[in-house]
């Protein structure tokens, strides 16, 4: 069975975590290809990951969509916070604050 490939994979815990956290199967597929560019035996196709998720993780429908939306929202908030921090830490921003105060 192809979905056993996930269970036998050295990164199975990380793969399962990513799938449970709402990462798309294509993102996990791409992550594995990037992590193991020369070890094709450690690649797992997105179709196999999808089958594994539907058969073993039981995340479907609204729950899966809610997880994906929450992750996307969290990622957006994180990006916005990084941008605010970068601006507030810039020397020009600090100079302007000092001019005003």
Protein Blocks (a to p, Z undefined) as FASTA:
>chain_A
ZZlmmmmpmklmmmmmmmmnopafklmmmmmmmmmmmlmklpccfklmmmmmmmmnopgh
jlmmmmmmmmmmmmmmmmmmmmmmmmmmpmklmmmmmmmZZ
